[in-house]
Amino acid sequence: MGRQAKGRLERMALNAKDRGILRRLASQAAELAHRPEEGEKAMLWKQLNRLEPRRAMVYVWPGANLWLDFVPESALEASEEWARRQERELRKVLFHAERIGDDAVYVAEWPAPLVVRDSGWGMRESSVRPDHAFGSRSFETTLVEERDIDRIQAPRISVDREASEQHRERLEEAFGDILAIRPQGVQRASFHIMDDFIKWRGIEQTFLDLIERPAWIHEAMERMTQGFLAKLDQMEALNALGLNNRHSRSTSGGLDF
């Protein structure tokens, strides 16, 4: 799912230093949004998404590991963890505008995502990671017997309304008079059930299973597919889904205007 606000927030006022840092960065982001070319780029994305392109559109979004190089921890000035998370995202916006120079569109809004809780699949994951921060993990088999797929349970979804409101209020306090704070539900559903399955079964063993017991793999995938659909049904019932047609990043590589 799309990235959501983290955890329950402490009921405390933002300290003056951190608030000043966030307001300075938010003001710079707002200046970007008021450039005349932003409206033109938004219209070009809309035309492209209507399959009526006027020109090729370019959008570059660095992966998580690259952002650690572009906006490292050492670049953050705020002291409180919540403020550092907002500072990191604001600095990403500014870096993108100053250094990448693609067809990204900047708007005078800032999302306040719902805090969504997901119980997961009920499976245990075991992996070994090397000392290097970006080293690849080796997954150990925790799904051993064929009958073990019965332990895969449909995720249970809940929305922490209190934490969501606290997050929104802190954003309003920090820079709501500079950037419009927009409540945001879950905008995209990442459907990668084989990735999850491999974390329990192991990649080499999964490849062997595809050859030796394909029907069993199909059974596991069908179980997880139904679980994922149940997850979406719960989100819909909880009014936790959000539109993805307002300046959201598409997993296909563009902007969803």
Sequence and secondary structure as in RCSB ss.txt:
>XXXX:A:sequence
MGRQAKGRLERMALNAKDRGILRRLASQAAELAHRPEEGEKAMLWKQLNRLEPRRAMVYVWPGANLWLDFVPESA
LEASEEWARRQERELRKVLFHAERIGDDAVYVAEWPAPLVVRDSGWGMRESSVRPDHAFGSRSFETTLVEERDID
RIQAPRISVDREASEQHRERLEEAFGDILAIRPQGVQRASFHIMDDFIKWRGIEQTFLDLIERPAWIHEAMERMT
QGFLAKLDQMEALNALGLNNRHSRSTSGGLDF
>XXXX:A:secstr
      S        HHHHHHHHHHHHHHHHHHTSTHHHHHHHHHHHHHTT  SS        HHHHHHHS GGG
    SHHHHHHHHHHHHHHHIIIII SS    SEEEEE  EEE   S   EEE  SSTT   EEE    SGGGGG
G     EEE HHHHHHHHHHHHHHHTTTSEEEEE B      HHHHHHHHH HHHHHHHHHH HHHHHHHHHHHH
HHHHHHHHHHHHTT B  S SS B TTSSB  
